[in-house]
Amino acid sequence: MTDRSHARTQAARPRSRGRGIAAALLAGTALFGALAVPQATAYVPPTALPASGFADLVEQVSPAVVTITASGGGERREVADLPPGFEEFLRRFGPPEYQFRRGPQGPQREQARSLGSGFVFDPAGFIVTNRHVVEDADEVTVTFQDGKDLKATIVGTDDKTDLAVLKVDAPKPLPSLPFADSDKVRVGDVVVAVGNPFGLGGTVTAGIVSARSRNVGNGPFDDYIQLDAAINRGNSGGPTFNAKGEVVGINTLIFSPNGGSVGIGFAIPANLAKPIVEQLKTTGRIDRGWLGVSLQAVNQEIADSLGLKEAAGALIASVQPDSPAAGAGLKPGDVVVGAASKPVKETRDLARAVAGVTPGTEVGLTVWRDGKETRVPVKVGESPDARRSAPALAQAGPQAGQAEAAAGLKLARLDDTWRRRLDLDPGISGVVVVDVAEEVENVRPGDVILTVNNEPVAAPADVSRQVEAAEKAGRKNALLQLRRGSNTAFVALPVRKA
């Protein structure tokens, strides 16, 4: 867990101002008669803001914007990550989270806390924020505009996009915010950000869209909207709106030489975030497709050597054994130039196209091989990361700390709290899988073990006894019956893990 706004710092560098701006004025003069002049197009001034500025918009959206306080799960943080001179201001006027003590190395917070922002996207109490705001948290509190605090549970997180979904129990439907179609956002559009910078909840800033489709090197899902609205530590997870009050992006990181805003902020586009948060809300996890290849970019030299007309596509550098790619006959040296009837211009295009389909789906790839294009159908597999990473619902709350180990699994009793989190009927009994060792196949965090060796289990100790019994009987595996979502299946668990 961190208490920062995912800031990236870089040294400020002086820039050359060698290129000036020249203004040329053209004047028309009539000589010996009138010149024919093209009819001028009337100047249309940009739409002016109302006298209230953004006040009506802010009043409309603010009830759905929240402050998020995540505590525990990390070491005490020093205040060195705040702008110089800001510590005293926050000590005197800031919220309790920013009260400090003075130690041998200067002011320090008494305990690790992360402050962030978020917003309600479903009136039933579902809230979206950044994953890094609630990562490793023991307790999460959501504060609304009216000052009301509600405890939140973490429904699920996604490290690839840095998104998380929380759930609060409210007595009535909550004000919520709609997502915009971020593909329609244009550079120069006016945007408004509302959030909780440095714990100062309800802070409103405004600016414009500076650029689109920014890639900052975080991975294949980089597609940020760049903003010049002031975004600081604590704005993470908060919304950026268009003039209609629709969320165009979720603020997630900044570039800064000093830890504060210098007008270079980045937001996750709404069209990327919406399907992620909906899947997290429904299943608590993200199931992404997987090929099992390593990719590299195609530069002009590589394109020339392969006979490609342009430096585009995703070059397969290696293929993992027993992967979907290997099964489909893909091999190193192939260049994927199309996926699912869409062009692949760079490696992230392929990674996102494959990740966006459900495992088990067949995807048609267009591959450049031996000087010509060929179509290769691939049945996409499940990403190993999806199996190994526990959903946050299995990491949050006291149950995670009470998990017991057995056969490479961390297990917990299926009590009423787990039933609510996993949306299970009261009649279902079993043991919850909280975490899975990397070497264990076929079992996922969030699975419920119903039986082992066809014997019902109700506690982690029951699982351990049945695994030991299988080992004593000379078996290589114990047979687990699992409930996963609404489905039930049998899988084999190697007893040597016990």
C-alpha positions in Angstrom: 0.0 0.0 0.0 1.2 3.5 -0.8 0.0 6.9 0.3 1.0 8.6 -2.9 -0.8 9.5 -6.1 1.4 7.1 -8.1 3.6 10.0 -9.0 6.5 9.6 -11.4 9.4 12.0 -10.9 11.9 13.2 -13.4 14.5 15.8 -13.3 13.5 19.1 -15.0 15.7 19.8 -18.0 16.3 23.2 -19.6 14.9 23.4 -23.1 16.3 25.3 -26.0 14.2 28.3 -27.2 16.0 28.6 -30.5 12.9 28.6 -32.6 10.9 31.8 -32.5 7.4 32.5 -33.6 7.0 34.6 -36.7 3.7 36.4 -37.4 2.9 37.4 -40.9 0.2 39.9 -41.8 -1.3 40.0 -45.3 -2.8 43.2 -46.6 -4.8 43.4 -49.8 -4.5 46.7 -51.9 -6.7 47.5 -54.9 -4.6 48.7 -57.9 -6.4 50.1 -60.9 -9.6 48.4 -59.9 -11.1 46.1 -57.3 -9.6 42.7 -56.5 -11.9 39.7 -56.2 -11.6 38.6 -52.6 -12.9 35.3 -51.3 -15.8 35.7 -49.0 -14.6 35.5 -45.4 -16.1 32.9 -43.0 -17.7 34.6 -40.0 -15.7 34.1 -36.8 -17.6 31.9 -34.3 -16.3 32.5 -30.8 -15.9 29.4 -28.5 -18.8 28.7 -26.2 -18.4 30.9 -23.2 -18.7 29.5 -19.7 -21.8 30.6 -17.7 -21.3 33.2 -15.0 -21.3 30.4 -12.4 -18.3 28.8 -14.1 -18.2 25.1 -13.1 -20.3 25.6 -10.0 -23.4 23.9 -11.3 -21.4 21.0 -12.6 -19.5 20.5 -9.4 -22.7 20.7 -7.4 -24.1 18.0 -9.6 -21.3 15.5 -9.4 -19.8 16.0 -5.9 -22.3 13.9 -3.9 -20.9 10.8 -5.8 -17.2 11.6 -5.3 -15.6 10.1 -2.2 -12.5 10.3 -0.1 -10.9 6.9 0.6 -8.7 6.2 3.6 -6.9 2.9 3.6 -5.0 2.0 6.7 -2.5 -0.7 7.8 -0.5 -3.1 5.7 2.6 -1.0 5.4 5.4 0.8 7.2 5.1 4.3 8.6 5.7 6.9 5.9 7.9 9.9 6.2 6.6 13.3 5.1 9.4 13.8 2.7 7.1 13.1 -0.2 5.2 16.2 0.4 6.1 19.6 -1.2 8.5 21.6 0.9 6.8 23.8 3.5 3.5 21.9 3.3 4.0 19.8 6.4 3.2 22.6 8.8 0.1 23.6 6.9 -1.3 20.1 7.0 -0.3 19.7 10.6 -2.3 22.7 11.6 -5.2 22.6 9.1 -5.2 19.1 7.6 -7.3 16.0 8.5 -6.2 13.6 11.2 -4.4 11.4 8.7 -1.8 14.1 8.4 -1.0 14.7 12.0 2.7 14.1 12.6 5.2 13.3 15.3 8.8 14.3 15.2 11.3 11.6 15.3 15.1 11.3 14.9 14.7 11.6 11.1 12.1 14.4 11.1 8.3 14.4 11.1 6.7 11.0 10.6 3.1 9.7 10.5 2.2 7.5 13.4 0.9 4.8 11.1 0.8 4.0 7.4 -2.3 5.3 5.7 -3.2 5.8 2.1 -5.4 8.7 1.1 -7.1 8.6 -2.3 -10.3 9.5 -4.1 -13.0 7.5 -5.8 -16.6 7.7 -7.0 -19.8 5.8 -7.0 -20.5 4.1 -10.3 -23.4 1.9 -9.2 -26.2 3.2 -6.8 -26.0 -0.2 -5.0 -22.8 1.0 -3.3 -20.1 0.1 -5.7 -17.1 2.5 -5.9 -14.1 2.6 -8.2 -10.7 3.8 -7.2 -7.0 3.0 -8.0 -5.6 -0.3 -6.9 -2.5 1.4 -5.4 -4.8 3.4 -3.0 -6.1 0.2 -1.3 -3.3 -2.2 -1.9 -2.5 -4.3 1.2 -5.0 -2.4 3.3 -6.4 -3.9 6.5 -9.3 -1.4 6.7 -10.9 0.9 4.1 -13.1 3.8 5.0 -15.1 5.9 2.4 -16.1 9.5 3.3 -18.9 11.2 1.4 -19.4 14.9 0.7 -21.7 15.2 3.7 -19.0 13.9 6.0 -20.6 10.5 6.5 -18.1 7.6 6.8 -18.8 4.0 5.7 -16.6 1.0 6.0 -15.8 -0.6 2.6 -14.9 -4.0 1.5 -12.6 -4.6 -1.5 -14.6 -6.5 -4.1 -11.7 -6.9 -6.6 -8.6 -5.3 -8.0 -6.7 -5.3 -11.3 -3.0 -4.6 -11.2 -2.7 -4.3 -15.0 -4.9 -1.2 -15.1 -4.5 -0.1 -11.5 -8.2 -0.2 -10.8 -10.1 -1.4 -7.8 -13.8 -1.8 -6.9 -15.1 -1.3 -3.4 -18.5 -2.0 -1.8 -20.3 -0.1 0.9 -23.6 -1.0 2.5 -25.8 2.1 2.4 -29.4 2.3 3.6 -30.6 3.8 0.3 -29.4 4.0 -3.3 -26.4 6.3 -3.6 -25.8 9.1 -6.1 -23.7 7.7 -9.0 -21.8 8.9 -12.0 -22.1 7.8 -15.6 -19.1 7.0 -17.8 -18.6 9.0 -21.0 -17.6 7.7 -24.3 -13.9 8.6 -24.0 -13.2 7.8 -27.7 -15.1 11.1 -28.4 -12.8 13.1 -26.2 -10.7 15.6 -28.2 -7.5 17.4 -27.4 -8.5 20.8 -26.1 -11.7 19.7 -24.4 -12.3 21.3 -21.0 -12.3 18.9 -18.1 -12.9 19.2 -14.4 -11.3 17.0 -11.7 -12.7 16.5 -8.2 -10.7 14.7 -5.5 -8.8 14.6 -2.3 -5.3 16.0 -2.8 -3.2 15.8 0.4 -6.3 14.9 2.3 -8.1 18.1 1.3 -11.4 16.5 0.3 -13.7 18.1 -2.2 -11.0 20.0 -4.1 -12.0 21.0 -7.6 -9.5 21.8 -10.4 -10.1 22.4 -14.1 -8.0 22.3 -17.3 -8.0 20.8 -20.7 -7.2 17.5 -22.4 -3.5 17.9 -23.4 -3.1 14.7 -25.3 -4.6 11.3 -25.9 -3.3 7.7 -26.0 -0.2 8.4 -23.9 2.1 5.5 -23.3 4.2 6.0 -20.2 5.8 2.6 -20.1 3.6 1.0 -17.5 2.6 -1.9 -19.8 0.4 -2.9 -22.7 -2.7 -1.2 -21.2 -1.2 2.3 -21.3 -3.6 4.5 -23.1 -3.8 7.5 -20.9 -5.6 10.8 -21.3 -3.1 13.6 -20.5 -4.5 16.5 -18.5 -3.2 19.9 -17.4 -5.8 20.1 -14.6 -3.9 20.1 -11.2 -3.7 16.5 -9.9 -1.7 15.8 -6.7 -1.2 13.0 -4.2 -4.6 12.0 -3.0 -6.3 12.6 -6.3 -5.6 9.0 -7.3 -8.8 7.1 -8.2 -10.9 10.3 -8.5 -12.9 11.3 -11.6 -12.3 13.7 -14.4 -15.5 15.0 -15.9 -16.6 16.6 -19.2 -19.0 19.5 -19.3 -22.0 17.1 -19.1 -20.9 15.6 -15.8 -19.8 12.3 -17.3 -16.6 10.6 -16.2 -14.1 10.7 -19.1 -11.2 9.3 -17.1 -10.0 8.1 -13.7 -7.0 10.0 -12.4 -4.0 7.7 -11.7 -0.6 9.3 -12.0 1.4 12.4 -12.5 4.8 13.4 -13.9 6.5 15.8 -11.5 10.1 16.9 -10.5 8.9 17.8 -7.0 6.0 15.6 -6.1 3.4 18.3 -6.8 1.4 19.1 -9.9 3.2 20.7 -12.8 0.3 20.3 -15.2 1.1 16.8 -16.4 -1.4 14.3 -15.1 -2.8 11.1 -16.6 -6.2 9.5 -16.4 -7.4 6.0 -17.4 -9.9 6.5 -20.2 -13.5 5.7 -19.4 -13.8 3.2 -22.2 -10.9 1.2 -20.9 -12.1 1.4 -17.2 -15.8 0.6 -17.6 -15.6 -3.0 -18.7 -12.9 -3.7 -16.1 -14.9 -2.3 -13.2 -18.0 -4.1 -14.3 -16.2 -7.4 -14.4 -14.6 -6.7 -11.0 -18.1 -5.9 -9.6 -19.5 -9.1 -11.0 -16.7 -11.6 -10.4 -14.1 -9.9 -8.2 -11.4 -10.7 -10.7 -10.3 -10.1 -14.3 -10.1 -13.1 -16.6 -7.8 -12.2 -19.5 -6.9 -14.2 -22.6 -3.3 -15.4 -22.9 -1.1 -16.5 -25.9 2.1 -17.4 -24.3 4.5 -15.4 -26.4 7.1 -12.7 -25.8 6.9 -9.8 -28.2 9.1 -7.0 -29.5 8.5 -4.0 -31.6 9.2 -4.0 -35.3 11.6 -1.2 -36.3 12.5 -0.2 -39.8 15.5 -2.4 -40.0 13.5 -5.5 -38.9 10.7 -4.6 -41.3 13.2 -4.3 -44.2 14.8 -7.7 -43.4 11.4 -9.4 -43.3 10.1 -7.7 -46.4 7.4 -5.7 -44.6 6.2 -2.5 -46.2 6.1 -0.6 -43.0 7.6 -0.9 -39.5 4.4 -2.1 -37.8 3.2 -5.3 -36.1 4.2 -7.4 -33.2 7.3 -9.6 -33.7 7.1 -12.9 -31.8 10.5 -13.3 -30.0 9.8 -16.6 -28.3 6.9 -19.0 -27.7 6.3 -20.8 -24.4 6.0 -24.6 -24.6 2.5 -26.0 -24.1 1.0 -22.5 -24.6 -1.9 -21.6 -26.9 0.5 -20.0 -29.3 2.6 -23.2 -29.5 -0.5 -25.3 -30.0 -1.6 -23.0 -32.9 1.8 -23.3 -34.6 3.0 -19.8 -34.0 6.8 -19.5 -33.9 9.6 -17.0 -33.3 10.1 -14.7 -36.3 6.3 -14.5 -37.0 5.0 -10.9 -37.1 1.4 -10.5 -36.1 -0.1 -7.7 -38.2 -3.8 -8.3 -37.4 -5.9 -9.7 -34.6 -9.7 -10.2 -34.5 -10.0 -8.3 -37.9 -8.2 -5.3 -36.5 -4.8 -4.1 -37.5 -1.9 -4.6 -35.1 0.5 -1.6 -35.3 2.5 -2.2 -32.1 2.9 -4.9 -29.5 0.4 -3.4 -27.1 -2.3 -3.7 -29.8 -1.9 -7.5 -29.8 -1.6 -7.8 -26.0 -4.8 -5.8 -25.5 -6.7 -7.7 -28.3 -5.9 -11.0 -26.7 -6.4 -9.9 -23.1 -9.8 -8.5 -24.0 -11.3 -11.9 -25.0 -12.6 -14.6 -22.7 -10.3 -17.6 -22.3 -11.3 -20.4 -24.5 -12.3 -18.1 -27.4 -10.8 -18.5 -30.8 -9.1 -15.4 -32.2 -8.0 -15.1 -35.8 -4.5 -13.7 -36.2 -3.0 -12.3 -39.4 0.6 -13.4 -39.4 3.5 -12.3 -41.7 5.6 -15.3 -42.4 8.0 -16.2 -45.2 7.2 -13.0 -47.1 3.4 -13.4 -47.1 0.4 -13.0 -44.9 -1.4 -16.1 -43.5 -4.3 -16.5 -41.1 -3.7 -18.5 -37.9 -6.6 -19.3 -35.6 -5.6 -19.5 -31.9 -7.7 -20.7 -29.0 -6.8 -18.2 -26.3 -5.9 -19.6 -22.9 -6.2 -18.2 -19.4 -3.5 -15.8 -18.2 -1.3 -17.4 -15.5 -1.4 -14.1 -13.6 -5.2 -14.5 -13.2 -4.8 -17.8 -11.4 -1.9 -16.6 -9.2 -3.2 -13.3 -8.1 -5.8 -13.5 -5.3 -8.8 -11.2 -5.8 -8.8 -8.4 -3.2 -12.0 -9.8 -1.7 -9.9 -12.6 -0.4 -7.2 -10.3 0.9 -9.3 -7.8 2.7 -10.8 -8.1 6.1 -10.0 -10.2 9.1 -10.5 -13.5 7.3 -7.2 -13.1 5.4 -5.3 -13.0 8.6 -7.0 -16.2 9.9 -6.2 -18.3 6.9 -4.7 -21.7 7.5 -2.2 -23.5 5.2 -2.9 -26.9 3.6 -1.4 -28.5 0.5 -0.1 -25.4 -1.0 -3.3 -23.5 -0.3 -4.3 -20.9 2.2 -7.8 -21.7 3.4 -10.5 -20.1 5.6 -13.9 -21.2 7.0 -16.9 -20.3 4.8 -18.7 -18.1 7.3 -21.5 -15.6 6.7 -19.0 -12.8 5.7 -17.5 -15.0 3.0 -20.9 -16.0 1.8 -21.8 -12.4 1.3 -18.6 -11.6 -0.4 -18.8 -14.6 -2.7 -22.6 -14.3 -3.2 -23.2 -17.8 -2.0 -26.5 -19.3 -0.8 -26.7 -20.2 2.9 -27.1 -23.9 2.1 -23.6 -24.1 0.6 -20.9 -25.3 2.9 -17.2 -25.7 2.4 -13.8 -24.0 2.7 -12.7 -20.8 1.0 -9.4 -20.7 -0.9 -7.7 -17.4 0.1 -4.4 -17.8 -1.7 -2.6 -20.4 -3.9 1.1 -21.3 -4.1 2.6 -20.6 -7.5 3.2 -24.3 -8.2 -0.4 -25.4 -7.6 -2.4 -25.8 -10.8 -6.2 -25.6 -11.4 -7.1 -23.9 -8.1 -7.8 -20.2 -7.8 -8.3 -17.8 -4.9 -12.0 -17.4 -4.3 -12.8 -21.0 -5.1 -14.8 -22.9 -2.5 -13.8 -26.5 -1.8 -16.9 -28.5 -1.3 -15.5 -32.0 -0.9 -12.1 -33.7 -0.9 -11.9 -37.3 -2.0 -15.7 -37.1 -2.1 -15.9 -36.3 1.6 -17.6 -33.0 2.6 -15.3 -30.4 4.3 -16.2 -27.6 6.5 -12.9 -26.4 7.9 -9.3 -26.1 6.7 -8.3 -29.0 9.0 -10.8 -31.3 7.1 -8.9 -30.6 3.9 -5.6 -31.3 5.5 -6.8 -34.7 6.9 -8.2 -35.8 3.5 -5.0 -34.8 1.7 -2.9 -36.7 4.2 -5.2 -39.7 3.8 -4.7 -39.7 0.1 -1.0 -39.6 0.6 -1.0 -42.5 3.0 -3.1 -44.5 0.5 -0.3 -44.1 -2.0 -2.2 -41.7 -4.3 -0.5 -38.9 -6.2 -3.5 -36.6 -6.0 -6.4 -35.7 -3.9 -9.7 -35.1 -5.7 -11.2 -31.7 -5.0 -14.8 -30.6 -5.8 -14.8 -26.9 -6.3 -17.4 -24.2 -6.7 -16.2 -21.3 -8.8 -18.8 -18.6 -9.4 -21.9 -20.5 -10.3 -20.1 -23.5 -11.7 -18.9 -26.7 -10.0 -15.9 -28.9 -11.2 -13.5 -31.6 -10.0 -9.8 -31.0 -10.0 -6.7 -32.9 -8.8 -4.5 -31.5 -6.1 -1.0 -33.1 -5.8 -0.6 -34.5 -2.3 3.2 -33.9 -2.4 2.3 -30.2 -1.7 1.0 -31.1 1.7 
